[in-house]
Each structure stands twice: as C-alpha cells, then as structure tokens.
C-alpha cells in the first residue's frame, strides 16, 4: 500500500503558509487541517487507486485522518470514516481480523490490504510528509500540534495489533 501527497500547482499557492506569513509555531491543529499545505492525496494498493481527484486537500487534514484510521485499525475497531473538510465525500475503512477494506463514496471501487500494510504505509506517509514540510518551514518543528501528530504516529506504529476473535 502507498499513501502519498503532492503539492498542487493550482491550489498550493493559496495555502496560508504562503499567504499569511504568520508564526507557524503557534498555528492550531484545526487551522493546519483547514487552511495550510494544499495538494493532491493518493491512496493506492496494487492496481487500485482511491485518492480523491480534487487537488485542494489540506496535508495536515489528510495526515490526521490517516492517523485516526491507523489508531482505529490497531485498536481493532470495526469501522472508521474519513471525511474531507472541503466536501461531503468519505472513505470508509472497515477492519476485520487483520484485514482492511477502504471504500470511497466518490468512486465505485474498493481497496483491500492488511491492517499492517495500512499502518506501515500511513507511518511512512506521515513521517515523510512531516520531514518534507519541516525542511521547507522549520518553524513547524516547534508547533505543538505537529509534535503531537509525530508522537502519536510513532506510538501507533509500535503498538501490537489487537487480533479480533473469529
């Protein structure tokens, strides 16, 4: 499984990180999830791509949503829904006995993989994107919400998977 993000040439220039000039150490998680680092999200496994087609997804909203789905998967929860700040579309993640099925409302396809593959892909995605944006915007390293996200992902990635009864 692979989860990736690419800045959008059309929408990225409108992210507040480029237009506001504010101190990124004090931006709230909610503001990061709504107004900063806009781009295109890709979620794929084998030949199936379920990333949304619109290119104005806030990176931190994508990372926080993946973190929450990873947590739900590790806890053995049955269903987790990821909604998008920019519209009413969803991706429903269903977890069952170590397997994951992800179904978006905006496509007629389903992605399937193991929970471990999903958690590994989510961990690589979030760690890689945090590294990328902190290189460009070093002040983010001092942001409490960014540090909390990184810490939560490390904790989830190292937690043992809880197997559900058959």
DSSP file (Angstrom, degrees, kcal/mol; ACC not computed):
  #  RESIDUE AA STRUCTURE BP1 BP2  ACC     N-H-->O    O-->H-N    N-H-->O    O-->H-N    TCO  KAPPA ALPHA  PHI   PSI    X-CA   Y-CA   Z-CA
    1    1 A X              0   0    0      0, 0.0     2,-0.4     0, 0.0    44,-0.2   0.000 360.0 360.0 360.0 145.8    0.0    0.0    0.0
    2    2 A X  E     -A   44   0A   0     42,-3.0    42,-2.9     2,-0.0     2,-0.4  -0.997 360.0-174.7-136.8 132.7    1.1    3.5   -0.7
    3    3 A X  E     +A   43   0A   0     -2,-0.4     2,-0.3   118,-0.3    40,-0.2  -0.996  21.4 163.4-121.6 128.3   -0.2    6.8    0.6
    4    4 A X  E     -A   42   0A   0     38,-2.5    38,-2.9    -2,-0.4     2,-0.4  -0.935  24.3-151.8-144.1 166.5    1.4   10.0   -0.9
    5    5 A X  E     -A   41   0A   0     -2,-0.3     2,-0.4    36,-0.2    36,-0.2  -0.997   6.9-171.0-139.7 139.1    0.8   13.7   -1.2
    6    6 A X  E     -A   40   0A   0     34,-2.3    34,-3.0    -2,-0.4    -2,-0.0  -0.994  30.4-113.3-133.8 131.5    1.9   16.2   -3.9
    7    7 A X  E     -A   39   0A   0     -2,-0.4     2,-0.5    32,-0.2    32,-0.3  -0.287  33.7-123.3 -57.3 144.1    1.5   19.9   -3.7
    8    8 A X     >  -     0   0    0     30,-1.3     4,-2.3    47,-0.2     5,-0.4  -0.795   6.2-149.1 -94.3 127.1   -0.9   21.3   -6.2
    9    9 A X  T  4 S+     0   0    0     -2,-0.5     4,-0.3     1,-0.2    -1,-0.1   0.798 100.8  43.0 -63.7 -25.5    0.4   23.9   -8.7
   10   10 A X  T  4 S+     0   0    0      2,-0.1    -1,-0.2    45,-0.1     4,-0.1   0.913 128.2  23.0 -84.1 -46.7   -3.1   25.4   -8.8
   11   11 A X  T >4 S+     0   0    0     44,-0.3     3,-2.2     1,-0.1     4,-0.3   0.783 103.5  76.3 -97.4 -29.5   -4.1   25.3   -5.1
   12   12 A X  G >< S+     0   0    0     -4,-2.3     3,-1.9     1,-0.3    26,-0.3   0.856  88.5  61.5 -54.1 -39.4   -0.8   25.2   -3.1
   13   13 A X  G 3  S+     0   0    0     -5,-0.4    -1,-0.3     1,-0.3    -2,-0.1   0.692 100.3  57.5 -62.0 -14.0   -0.1   28.9   -3.6
   14   14 A X  G <  S+     0   0    0     -3,-2.2    -1,-0.3    -4,-0.1    -2,-0.2   0.477  78.6 113.1 -95.4  -2.8   -3.3   29.7   -1.8
   15   15 A X  S X> S-     0   0    0     -3,-1.9     3,-2.1    -4,-0.3     4,-1.1  -0.416  77.5-120.7 -67.1 145.4   -2.4   27.8    1.4
   16   16 A X  H 3>>S+     0   0    0     19,-2.8     4,-2.3     1,-0.3     5,-0.7   0.740 107.7  73.4 -62.6 -22.5   -1.9   30.1    4.4
   17   17 A X  H 345S+     0   0    0     18,-0.2    -1,-0.3     1,-0.2     4,-0.1   0.774 109.2  33.9 -61.4 -22.1    1.7   29.0    4.8
   18   18 A X  H <45S+     0   0    0     -3,-2.1    -1,-0.2    -6,-0.2    -2,-0.2   0.662 126.6  37.0-102.8 -21.9    2.4   31.1    1.7
   19   19 A X  H  <5S+     0   0    0     -4,-1.1    -3,-0.2    -5,-0.1    -2,-0.2   0.724 113.2  46.4-107.6 -23.7    0.0   34.0    2.1
   20   20 A X  T  <5S-     0   0    0     -4,-2.3    -3,-0.1    -5,-0.2     3,-0.1   0.813  74.3-152.3 -94.3 -31.1   -0.3   34.8    5.8
   21   21 A X      < +     0   0    0     -5,-0.7    -4,-0.1     1,-0.2     2,-0.1   0.741  42.3 151.7  66.1  22.2    3.4   35.0    6.9
   22   22 A X        -     0   0    0     -6,-0.3     2,-0.7     1,-0.1    -1,-0.2  -0.334  58.7 -84.6 -84.9 168.2    2.4   34.0   10.4
   23   23 A X    >   -     0   0    0      1,-0.2     3,-1.5    -3,-0.1     4,-0.3  -0.602  34.9-158.8 -73.1 110.5    4.4   32.2   13.0
   24   24 A X  T 3  S+     0   0    0     -2,-0.7     3,-0.4     1,-0.3    -1,-0.2   0.586  82.9  75.1 -71.8  -8.9    3.9   28.5   12.2
   25   25 A X  T 3  S+     0   0    0      1,-0.2   119,-0.6   118,-0.1    -1,-0.3   0.742 102.9  38.8 -71.9 -19.8    4.9   27.5   15.8
   26   26 A X  S <  S+     0   0    0     -3,-1.5    -1,-0.2   117,-0.1     2,-0.2   0.362  81.2 122.1-113.9   5.4    1.5   28.7   17.1
   27   27 A X        -     0   0    0     -3,-0.4   118,-0.4    -4,-0.3   117,-0.1  -0.500  62.8-120.4 -70.5 135.8   -0.9   27.6   14.4
   28   28 A X     >  -     0   0    0     -2,-0.2     4,-2.5     1,-0.1     5,-0.2  -0.287  16.0-114.8 -73.9 160.0   -3.6   25.4   15.8
   29   29 A X  H  > S+     0   0    0      1,-0.2     4,-2.3     2,-0.2     5,-0.2   0.906 117.4  54.5 -59.1 -41.6   -4.3   21.8   14.6
   30   30 A X  H  > S+     0   0    0      1,-0.2     4,-0.9     2,-0.2    -1,-0.2   0.923 109.3  46.0 -60.4 -44.4   -7.7   22.9   13.4
   31   31 A X  H >> S+     0   0    0      1,-0.2     4,-2.9     2,-0.2     3,-0.6   0.907 111.5  51.8 -66.0 -40.4   -6.2   25.7   11.3
   32   32 A X  H 3X S+     0   0    0     -4,-2.5     4,-0.9     1,-0.2    28,-0.5   0.890 110.1  50.9 -59.4 -37.8   -3.5   23.4    9.9
   33   33 A X  H 3< S+     0   0    0     -4,-2.3    25,-0.3    27,-0.2    -1,-0.2   0.666 121.6  31.1 -75.3 -16.7   -6.2   20.9    8.9
   34   34 A X  H << S+     0   0    0     -4,-0.9    -2,-0.2    -3,-0.6    -3,-0.2   0.790 128.8  21.3-108.0 -36.5   -8.3   23.6    7.1
   35   35 A X  H  < S+     0   0    0     -4,-2.9   -19,-2.8    -5,-0.2     2,-0.3   0.469  97.9  80.2-122.5  -3.1   -6.0   26.2    5.6
   36   36 A X  S  < S+     0   0    0     -4,-0.9    23,-0.5    -5,-0.5    24,-0.5  -0.833  85.5   4.9-120.0 148.2   -2.4   25.0    5.1
   37   37 A X  S    S-     0   0    0     -2,-0.3    22,-3.1    21,-0.2     2,-0.3   0.950  71.0-162.8  55.3  69.7   -0.4   23.0    2.6
   38   38 A X  E     + B   0  58A   0    -26,-0.3   -30,-1.3    20,-0.2     2,-0.3  -0.606  28.6 112.1 -87.1 141.4   -3.0   22.2   -0.1
   39   39 A X  E     -AB   7  57A   0     18,-1.8    18,-2.3    -2,-0.3     2,-0.4  -0.940  59.7 -51.2-176.2-160.8   -2.5   19.4   -2.6
   40   40 A X  E     -A    6   0A   0    -34,-3.0   -34,-2.3    -2,-0.3     2,-0.4  -0.857  38.4-151.8-107.2 129.8   -3.4   16.1   -4.0
   41   41 A X  E     -A    5   0A   0     -2,-0.4     2,-0.4    13,-0.4   -36,-0.2  -0.843   9.0-167.7-101.4 135.6   -3.7   12.9   -2.0
   42   42 A X  E     +A    4   0A   0    -38,-2.9   -38,-2.5    -2,-0.4     2,-0.4  -0.989   8.8 178.0-122.8 132.9   -3.0    9.4   -3.4
   43   43 A X  E     +A    3   0A   0     -2,-0.4     7,-3.2   -40,-0.2     8,-0.6  -0.969  21.1 158.4-132.0 115.8   -4.0    6.1   -1.7
   44   44 A X  E     -AC   2  49A   0    -42,-2.9   -42,-3.0    -2,-0.4     2,-0.3  -0.956  25.1-178.8-142.3 157.2   -3.2    3.0   -3.7
   45   45 A X  E >  S- C   0  48A   0      3,-2.2     3,-2.6    -2,-0.3     2,-0.1  -0.918  70.3 -35.7-155.3 130.0   -2.6   -0.7   -3.4
   46   46 A X  T 3  S-     0   0    0     -2,-0.3    65,-0.0     1,-0.3     0, 0.0  -0.378 128.4 -22.6  50.2-120.4   -1.8   -3.0   -6.3
   47   47 A X  T 3  S+     0   0    0     -2,-0.1     2,-0.5    -3,-0.1    -1,-0.3   0.285 116.3 100.8 -99.6  11.0   -3.8   -1.6   -9.3
   48   48 A X  E <   -C   45   0A   0     -3,-2.6    -3,-2.2    64,-0.1     2,-0.5  -0.861  46.5-174.7-106.3 126.5   -6.4    0.2   -7.2
   49   49 A X  E     +C   44   0A   0     -2,-0.5    -5,-0.2    -5,-0.2    -2,-0.0  -0.978  12.3 167.0-116.8 125.0   -6.3    4.0   -6.6
   50   50 A X        +     0   0    0     -7,-3.2    -6,-0.1    -2,-0.5    56,-0.1   0.269  31.6 128.3-121.4  10.7   -8.8    5.6   -4.2
   51   51 A X        -     0   0    0     -8,-0.6    -9,-0.1     1,-0.1    -2,-0.1  -0.399  68.5-100.7 -64.6 143.9   -7.3    9.0   -3.7
   52   52 A X        -     0   0    0      1,-0.1   -11,-0.3    -2,-0.1    -1,-0.1  -0.293  21.4-134.3 -65.7 151.6   -9.7   11.8   -4.3
   53   53 A X  S    S+     0   0    0    -13,-0.1     2,-0.2    -3,-0.1    -1,-0.1   0.680  77.7  92.3 -83.5 -18.3   -9.5   13.6   -7.7
   54   54 A X        -     0   0    0      1,-0.1   -13,-0.4     2,-0.0     3,-0.3  -0.523  66.6-147.2 -79.2 149.2   -9.7   17.2   -6.4
   55   55 A X  S    S+     0   0    0      1,-0.2   -44,-0.3    -2,-0.2   -47,-0.2   0.054  74.7  82.9-107.8  24.6   -6.4   18.8   -5.6
   56   56 A X        +     0   0    0    -18,-0.1     2,-0.4   -45,-0.1    -1,-0.2  -0.073  51.6 138.9-120.1  35.8   -7.1   21.1   -2.7
   57   57 A X  E     -B   39   0A   0    -18,-2.3   -18,-1.8    -3,-0.3     2,-0.4  -0.660  56.2-121.6 -79.6 128.3   -6.8   18.7    0.3
   58   58 A X  E >>  -B   38   0A   0     -2,-0.4     4,-2.1   -25,-0.3     3,-0.5  -0.578  16.4-138.1 -69.8 127.2   -5.0   20.2    3.3
   59   59 A X  H 3> S+     0   0    0    -22,-3.1     4,-2.8   -23,-0.5     5,-0.2   0.888 100.8  51.2 -53.2 -46.5   -2.0   18.0    4.0
   60   60 A X  H 3> S+     0   0    0    -28,-0.5     4,-2.5   -24,-0.5    -1,-0.2   0.820 107.3  53.4 -68.9 -28.8   -2.5   18.1    7.8
   61   61 A X  H <> S+     0   0    0     -3,-0.5     4,-2.3   -29,-0.4    -1,-0.2   0.922 111.1  47.2 -66.6 -42.9   -6.1   17.0    7.5
   62   62 A X  H  X S+     0   0    0     -4,-2.1     4,-2.5     2,-0.2    -2,-0.2   0.933 114.3  46.8 -62.2 -45.7   -5.0   14.1    5.4
   63   63 A X  H  X S+     0   0    0     -4,-2.8     4,-2.6     1,-0.2    -2,-0.2   0.915 113.6  47.1 -65.2 -42.6   -2.3   13.1    7.9
   64   64 A X  H  X S+     0   0    0     -4,-2.5     4,-2.3     2,-0.2    -1,-0.2   0.880 112.5  50.6 -66.9 -36.9   -4.6   13.5   10.9
   65   65 A X  H  X S+     0   0    0     -4,-2.3     4,-2.2     2,-0.2    -2,-0.2   0.919 111.7  46.8 -65.8 -43.6   -7.3   11.4    9.2
   66   66 A X  H  X S+     0   0    0     -4,-2.5     4,-2.7     2,-0.2    -2,-0.2   0.913 110.9  53.3 -64.2 -42.0   -4.8    8.7    8.4
   67   67 A X  H  X S+     0   0    0     -4,-2.6     4,-2.5     1,-0.2    -2,-0.2   0.928 110.1  47.4 -56.5 -46.0   -3.5    8.8   12.0
   68   68 A X  H  X S+     0   0    0     -4,-2.3     4,-2.2     1,-0.2    -1,-0.2   0.884 112.4  48.5 -66.1 -38.4   -7.0    8.3   13.3
   69   69 A X  H  X S+     0   0    0     -4,-2.2     4,-2.4     2,-0.2    -1,-0.2   0.888 110.9  51.8 -67.5 -38.3   -7.7    5.5   10.9
   70   70 A X  H  X S+     0   0    0     -4,-2.7     4,-2.6     2,-0.2    -2,-0.2   0.924 109.8  49.2 -61.7 -44.6   -4.4    3.8   11.9
   71   71 A X  H  X S+     0   0    0     -4,-2.5     4,-2.0     1,-0.2    -2,-0.2   0.928 111.6  48.8 -60.6 -45.8   -5.4    4.1   15.6
   72   72 A X  H  X>S+     0   0    0     -4,-2.2     5,-2.2     1,-0.2     4,-0.6   0.898 111.4  50.3 -61.5 -41.5   -8.8    2.6   14.9
   73   73 A X  H ><5S+     0   0    0     -4,-2.4     3,-0.9     1,-0.2    89,-0.2   0.923 110.8  48.1 -63.6 -44.9   -7.2   -0.3   12.9
   74   74 A X  H 3<5S+     0   0    0     -4,-2.6    88,-1.3     1,-0.3    -1,-0.2   0.834 109.8  53.2 -66.4 -32.2   -4.7   -1.0   15.7
   75   75 A X  H 3<5S-     0   0    0     -4,-2.0    -1,-0.3    -5,-0.2    -2,-0.2   0.591 113.9-119.2 -78.3  -9.6   -7.5   -1.0   18.3
   76   76 A X  T <<5 +     0   0    0     -3,-0.9    -3,-0.2    -4,-0.6    21,-0.1   0.684  52.3 167.0  80.2  18.0   -9.4   -3.5   16.3
   77   77 A X      < -     0   0    0     -5,-2.2    18,-0.3    -6,-0.2    -1,-0.2  -0.299  37.2-131.5 -63.0 152.2  -12.4   -1.1   15.8
   78   78 A X  S    S+     0   0    0      1,-0.2    17,-2.5    16,-0.1     2,-0.4   0.907  78.1  11.8 -75.1 -44.3  -14.8   -2.3   13.1
   79   79 A X  E     -D   94   0B   0     15,-0.2     2,-0.4     2,-0.0    15,-0.2  -0.995  53.0-178.2-142.3 141.0  -15.3    0.9   11.0
   80   80 A X  E     -D   93   0B   0     13,-2.7    13,-3.5    -2,-0.4     2,-0.5  -0.992  14.5-153.7-137.0 132.3  -13.7    4.3   10.7
   81   81 A X  E     -D   92   0B   0     -2,-0.4     2,-0.6    11,-0.2    11,-0.2  -0.915   0.5-158.1-110.2 130.3  -14.9    7.0    8.3
   82   82 A X  E     -D   91   0B   0      9,-2.9     9,-2.0    -2,-0.5     2,-0.3  -0.925  14.7-170.3-103.8 120.2  -12.6    9.7    7.0
   83   83 A X  E     -D   90   0B   0     -2,-0.6     2,-0.4     7,-0.2     7,-0.2  -0.711  18.4-122.9-106.5 163.9  -14.4   12.8    5.8
   84   84 A X    >   -     0   0    0      5,-1.2     3,-0.9     3,-0.4     5,-0.1  -0.869   4.6-141.7-110.1 138.4  -13.0   15.7    3.9
   85   85 A X  T 3  S+     0   0    0     -2,-0.4    -1,-0.1     1,-0.2   -28,-0.0   0.756 100.2  55.6 -65.7 -23.8  -13.0   19.3    5.0
   86   86 A X  T 3  S-     0   0    0    -28,-0.0     2,-0.3     3,-0.0    -1,-0.2   0.532 120.1  -6.5 -94.4  -6.1  -13.7   20.5    1.5
   87   87 A X  S <  S-     0   0    0     -3,-0.9    -3,-0.4     2,-0.2     0, 0.0  -0.916  77.9 -86.8-165.5-170.0  -16.9   18.5    0.7
   88   88 A X  S    S+     0   0    0     -2,-0.3    -3,-0.1    -5,-0.1     2,-0.0   0.280  78.2 121.6 -98.2  10.4  -19.2   15.7    1.9
   89   89 A X        -     0   0    0     -5,-0.1    -5,-1.2    -6,-0.0     2,-0.3  -0.315  40.8-167.3 -74.3 159.2  -17.3   12.8    0.4
   90   90 A X  E     -D   83   0B   0     -7,-0.2    15,-2.5     2,-0.0    16,-0.4  -0.933  23.7-146.3-139.4 159.1  -16.0    9.9    2.7
   91   91 A X  E     -DE  82 104B   0     -9,-2.0    -9,-2.9    -2,-0.3     2,-0.6  -0.990  22.5-152.4-122.3 124.5  -13.7    7.0    2.7
   92   92 A X  E     -DE  81 103B   0     11,-2.7    11,-2.5    -2,-0.4     2,-0.6  -0.865   5.7-161.0 -98.0 123.3  -15.0    4.2    4.9
   93   93 A X  E     -DE  80 102B   0    -13,-3.5   -13,-2.7    -2,-0.6     2,-0.5  -0.916   5.9-168.4-103.0 123.0  -12.3    1.9    6.4
   94   94 A X  E     -DE  79 101B   0      7,-2.9     7,-2.2    -2,-0.6     2,-0.5  -0.959   2.9-162.0-114.6 129.0  -13.6   -1.4    7.6
   95   95 A X  E     + E   0 100B   0    -17,-2.5     2,-0.3    -2,-0.5     5,-0.2  -0.925  16.0 164.5-114.4 131.1  -11.3   -3.6    9.8
   96   96 A X  E >   - E   0  99B   0      3,-2.2     3,-1.7    -2,-0.5    19,-0.1  -0.888  66.8 -28.3-151.4 115.8  -11.8   -7.3   10.3
   97   97 A X  T 3  S-     0   0    0     -2,-0.3     3,-0.1     1,-0.3    66,-0.1   0.863 127.3 -40.5  48.7  48.1   -9.4   -9.9   11.6
   98   98 A X  T 3  S+     0   0    0      1,-0.3    17,-2.6    64,-0.2    18,-0.4   0.471 117.6 109.7  85.2   1.1   -6.3   -8.1   10.4
   99   99 A X  E <   -EF  96 114B   0     -3,-1.7    -3,-2.2    15,-0.3     2,-0.4  -0.790  50.7-154.5-109.9 155.0   -7.7   -7.0    7.1
  100  100 A X  E     -EF  95 113B   0     13,-3.2    13,-1.9    -2,-0.3     2,-0.4  -0.983   7.3-171.6-127.9 138.3   -8.7   -3.6    5.9
  101  101 A X  E     -EF  94 112B   0     -7,-2.2    -7,-2.9    -2,-0.4     2,-0.5  -0.994   8.4-166.2-127.0 124.0  -11.2   -2.6    3.2
  102  102 A X  E     -EF  93 111B   0      9,-3.0     9,-2.7    -2,-0.4     2,-0.5  -0.951   7.2-179.6-115.1 123.7  -11.4    1.0    2.2
  103  103 A X  E     -EF  92 110B   0    -11,-2.5   -11,-2.7    -2,-0.5     2,-0.2  -0.967  11.7-154.7-127.8 115.9  -14.3    2.2    0.1
  104  104 A X  E >   -E   91   0B   0      5,-0.6     3,-0.5    -2,-0.5     5,-0.3  -0.580  16.1-139.4 -85.7 152.2  -14.7    5.8   -1.1
  105  105 A X  T 3  S+     0   0    0    -15,-2.5    -1,-0.1    -2,-0.2   -14,-0.1   0.686 101.0  58.5 -78.0 -18.0  -18.1    7.4   -1.8
  106  106 A X  T 3  S+     0   0    0    -16,-0.4     2,-0.3   -56,-0.1    -1,-0.2   0.408 107.2  44.9 -96.6   0.9  -16.7    9.2   -4.9
  107  107 A X  S <  S-     0   0    0     -3,-0.5     2,-0.7     2,-0.2   -57,-0.0  -0.961  74.1-129.1-138.5 156.7  -15.5    6.0   -6.7
  108  108 A X  S    S+     0   0    0     -2,-0.3     2,-0.3    -5,-0.1    -3,-0.1  -0.499  78.5  87.3-103.3  62.7  -17.0    2.6   -7.4
  109  109 A X        -     0   0    0     -2,-0.7    -5,-0.6    -5,-0.3     2,-0.4  -0.965  60.1-143.4-151.2 162.9  -14.0    0.6   -6.2
  110  110 A X  E     -F  103   0B   0     -2,-0.3     2,-0.4    -7,-0.2    -7,-0.2  -0.993   8.3-147.0-133.4 140.2  -12.7   -0.8   -3.0
  111  111 A X  E     -F  102   0B   0     -9,-2.7    -9,-3.0    -2,-0.4     2,-0.4  -0.895  18.0-170.0-104.7 135.5   -9.1   -1.2   -1.8
  112  112 A X  E     +F  101   0B   0     -2,-0.4     2,-0.3   -11,-0.2   -11,-0.2  -0.985  20.9 130.2-129.8 139.1   -8.1   -4.2    0.3
  113  113 A X  E     -F  100   0B   0    -13,-1.9   -13,-3.2    -2,-0.4     2,-0.2  -0.933  56.1 -72.1-163.0-178.3   -4.9   -4.9    2.2
  114  114 A X  E  >  -F   99   0B   0     -2,-0.3     4,-2.0   -15,-0.2   -15,-0.3  -0.519  38.5-119.3 -83.1 157.1   -3.8   -6.0    5.6
  115  115 A X  H  > S+     0   0    0    -17,-2.6     4,-2.9     1,-0.2     5,-0.2   0.902 116.3  55.1 -59.5 -41.0   -4.0   -3.7    8.6
  116  116 A X  H  > S+     0   0    0    -18,-0.4     4,-2.6     1,-0.2    -1,-0.2   0.904 106.0  50.4 -61.5 -41.4   -0.2   -4.0    9.0
  117  117 A X  H  > S+     0   0    0      2,-0.2     4,-2.5     1,-0.2    -1,-0.2   0.915 112.7  47.9 -60.7 -42.3    0.3   -2.8    5.4
  118  118 A X  H  X S+     0   0    0     -4,-2.0     4,-2.9     2,-0.2    -2,-0.2   0.937 112.6  46.6 -64.4 -47.8   -2.0    0.2    6.0
  119  119 A X  H  X S+     0   0    0     -4,-2.9     4,-2.5     2,-0.2    -2,-0.2   0.905 113.7  49.2 -63.9 -40.9   -0.3    1.1    9.3
  120  120 A X  H  X S+     0   0    0     -4,-2.6     4,-2.4    -5,-0.2    -1,-0.2   0.927 113.7  46.1 -62.5 -44.5    3.1    0.8    7.7
  121  121 A X  H  X S+     0   0    0     -4,-2.5     4,-2.6    -5,-0.2  -118,-0.3   0.907 113.3  49.5 -65.2 -41.5    2.0    2.9    4.7
  122  122 A X  H  X S+     0   0    0     -4,-2.9     4,-2.7     2,-0.2     5,-0.3   0.898 110.8  50.1 -63.3 -41.0    0.4    5.5    7.0
  123  123 A X  H  X S+     0   0    0     -4,-2.5     4,-2.6    -5,-0.2     5,-0.3   0.934 112.7  45.8 -63.1 -47.1    3.5    5.7    9.1
  124  124 A X  H  X S+     0   0    0     -4,-2.4     4,-2.5     2,-0.2     5,-0.2   0.918 114.0  50.4 -61.7 -43.5    5.8    6.2    6.0
  125  125 A X  H  X S+     0   0    0     -4,-2.6     4,-2.5     2,-0.2     5,-0.2   0.956 115.0  40.3 -59.5 -53.9    3.4    8.8    4.6
  126  126 A X  H  X S+     0   0    0     -4,-2.7     4,-2.6     2,-0.2     5,-0.2   0.932 117.4  47.5 -67.0 -46.0    3.1   10.9    7.7
  127  127 A X  H  X S+     0   0    0     -4,-2.6     4,-2.1    -5,-0.3    -1,-0.2   0.921 115.0  47.0 -61.3 -43.2    6.8   10.7    8.7
  128  128 A X  H  X S+     0   0    0     -4,-2.5     4,-2.3    -5,-0.3    -2,-0.2   0.908 114.1  45.8 -65.8 -42.9    7.9   11.6    5.1
  129  129 A X  H  X S+     0   0    0     -4,-2.5     4,-2.7    -5,-0.2     5,-0.3   0.884 111.4  52.1 -70.4 -37.7    5.5   14.5    4.8
  130  130 A X  H  X S+     0   0    0     -4,-2.6     4,-2.2    -5,-0.2     5,-0.2   0.933 111.4  47.9 -61.7 -43.7    6.4   15.9    8.2
  131  131 A X  H  X S+     0   0    0     -4,-2.1     4,-1.6    -5,-0.2    -2,-0.2   0.930 112.6  49.4 -60.8 -44.9   10.1   15.8    7.2
  132  132 A X  H  X S+     0   0    0     -4,-2.3     4,-1.5     1,-0.2     3,-0.2   0.943 114.5  41.9 -61.9 -50.1    9.4   17.4    3.9
  133  133 A X  H  X S+     0   0    0     -4,-2.7     4,-2.7     1,-0.2    -1,-0.2   0.835 112.2  54.6 -72.0 -29.8    7.3   20.3    5.2
  134  134 A X  H  < S+     0   0    0     -4,-2.2    -1,-0.2    -5,-0.3    -2,-0.2   0.793 104.4  55.2 -73.8 -25.6    9.6   20.9    8.2
  135  135 A X  H  < S+     0   0    0     -4,-1.6     3,-0.4    -3,-0.2    -1,-0.2   0.908 116.7  36.5 -66.9 -40.6   12.6   21.2    5.8
  136  136 A X  H  < S+     0   0    0     -4,-1.5     2,-0.3     1,-0.3    -2,-0.2   0.832 132.7  28.5 -79.2 -33.3   10.8   24.0    3.9
  137  137 A X    ><  +     0   0    0     -4,-2.7     3,-2.2    -5,-0.2     4,-0.3  -0.706  68.1 178.6-129.0  77.7    9.1   25.5    7.0
  138  138 A X  G >  S+     0   0    0     -3,-0.4     3,-1.6    -2,-0.3     4,-0.3   0.734  73.8  73.2 -57.0 -25.0   11.5   24.8   10.0
  139  139 A X  G >  S+     0   0    0      1,-0.3     3,-1.7     2,-0.2    -1,-0.3   0.771  81.5  72.8 -62.2 -23.8    9.2   26.7   12.4
  140  140 A X  G X  S+     0   0    0     -3,-2.2     3,-1.9     1,-0.3    -1,-0.3   0.801  81.7  70.6 -60.5 -27.6    6.7   23.8   12.2
  141  141 A X  G <  S+     0   0    0     -3,-1.6    -1,-0.3    -4,-0.3    -2,-0.2   0.767  98.8  49.5 -60.7 -24.0    9.1   21.7   14.3
  142  142 A X  G <  S+     0   0    0     -3,-1.7     2,-0.4    -4,-0.3    -1,-0.3   0.392  85.1 110.8 -93.9   2.7    8.2   24.0   17.3
  143  143 A X    <>  -     0   0    0     -3,-1.9     4,-2.4    -4,-0.2     5,-0.2  -0.668  62.0-146.9 -83.5 126.5    4.4   23.6   16.7
  144  144 A X  H  > S+     0   0    0   -119,-0.6     4,-2.5    -2,-0.4     5,-0.2   0.874  98.0  51.8 -60.7 -40.3    2.7   21.5   19.5
  145  145 A X  H  > S+     0   0    0   -118,-0.4     4,-2.1     2,-0.2    -1,-0.2   0.883 110.5  48.6 -65.8 -37.9    0.1   20.0   17.1
  146  146 A X  H  > S+     0   0    0      2,-0.2     4,-2.3    -6,-0.2    -2,-0.2   0.920 112.6  47.6 -68.2 -44.2    2.9   18.9   14.7
  147  147 A X  H  X S+     0   0    0     -4,-2.4     4,-2.4     1,-0.2    -2,-0.2   0.902 111.7  51.0 -62.2 -41.2    4.9   17.3   17.5
  148  148 A X  H  X S+     0   0    0     -4,-2.5     4,-2.6     2,-0.2    -2,-0.2   0.891 109.2  50.9 -64.6 -39.6    1.8   15.6   18.9
  149  149 A X  H  X S+     0   0    0     -4,-2.1     4,-2.3     2,-0.2    -2,-0.2   0.947 111.6  46.9 -61.5 -49.1    1.0   14.1   15.5
  150  150 A X  H  X S+     0   0    0     -4,-2.3     4,-2.0     1,-0.2    -2,-0.2   0.908 114.0  48.0 -60.4 -42.8    4.5   12.8   15.1
  151  151 A X  H  X S+     0   0    0     -4,-2.4     4,-2.2     1,-0.2    -1,-0.2   0.908 110.7  50.8 -65.9 -42.7    4.5   11.3   18.6
  152  152 A X  H  X S+     0   0    0     -4,-2.6     4,-2.6     1,-0.2    -1,-0.2   0.897 109.7  50.4 -62.7 -40.8    1.0    9.7   18.1
  153  153 A X  H  X S+     0   0    0     -4,-2.3     4,-2.7     2,-0.2    -1,-0.2   0.907 109.5  50.2 -66.6 -41.1    2.1    8.1   14.8
  154  154 A X  H  X S+     0   0    0     -4,-2.0     4,-1.6    -5,-0.2    -1,-0.2   0.915 112.2  48.6 -60.7 -41.9    5.2    6.6   16.4
  155  155 A X  H  X S+     0   0    0     -4,-2.2     4,-0.8     2,-0.2    -2,-0.2   0.921 113.5  45.7 -64.7 -45.2    3.1    5.2   19.3
  156  156 A X  H >< S+     0   0    0     -4,-2.6     3,-0.8     1,-0.2    -2,-0.2   0.917 111.0  53.1 -64.5 -43.7    0.6    3.7   16.9
  157  157 A X  H 3< S+     0   0    0     -4,-2.7    -1,-0.2     1,-0.2    -2,-0.2   0.829 112.3  44.5 -63.1 -32.1    3.2    2.2   14.6
  158  158 A X  H 3< S+     0   0    0     -4,-1.6    -1,-0.2    -5,-0.2    -2,-0.2   0.558  91.7 102.6 -90.7  -7.7    5.0    0.5   17.6
  159  159 A X  S << S-     0   0    0     -3,-0.8     2,-0.1    -4,-0.8     3,-0.0  -0.501  78.2-111.9 -76.2 142.4    1.7   -0.9   19.2
  160  160 A X        -     0   0    0     -2,-0.2     2,-0.3     1,-0.1    -1,-0.1  -0.436  34.8-105.4 -70.1 147.7    0.9   -4.5   18.7
  161  161 A X        -     0   0    0     -2,-0.1     2,-0.7     1,-0.1   -86,-0.1  -0.553  28.3-133.0 -71.9 135.1   -2.1   -5.3   16.5
  162  162 A X        -     0   0    0    -88,-1.3     2,-0.4    -2,-0.3   -64,-0.2  -0.817  20.7-141.7 -90.8 117.0   -5.1   -6.4   18.6
  163  163 A X        -     0   0    0     -2,-0.7     2,-0.2   -66,-0.1     3,-0.1  -0.632  11.4-135.2 -83.3 134.6   -6.5   -9.5   16.9
  164  164 A X        -     0   0    0     -2,-0.4     2,-0.1     1,-0.1   -88,-0.0  -0.587  27.1-100.5 -85.7 149.3  -10.2   -9.8   16.9
  165  165 A X              0   0    0     -2,-0.2   -68,-0.1     1,-0.1    -1,-0.1  -0.374 360.0 360.0 -66.3 146.1  -11.9  -13.1   17.8
  166  166 A X              0   0    0     -2,-0.1    -1,-0.1    -3,-0.1    -2,-0.0   0.442 360.0 360.0 -88.3 360.0  -13.1  -15.1   14.9
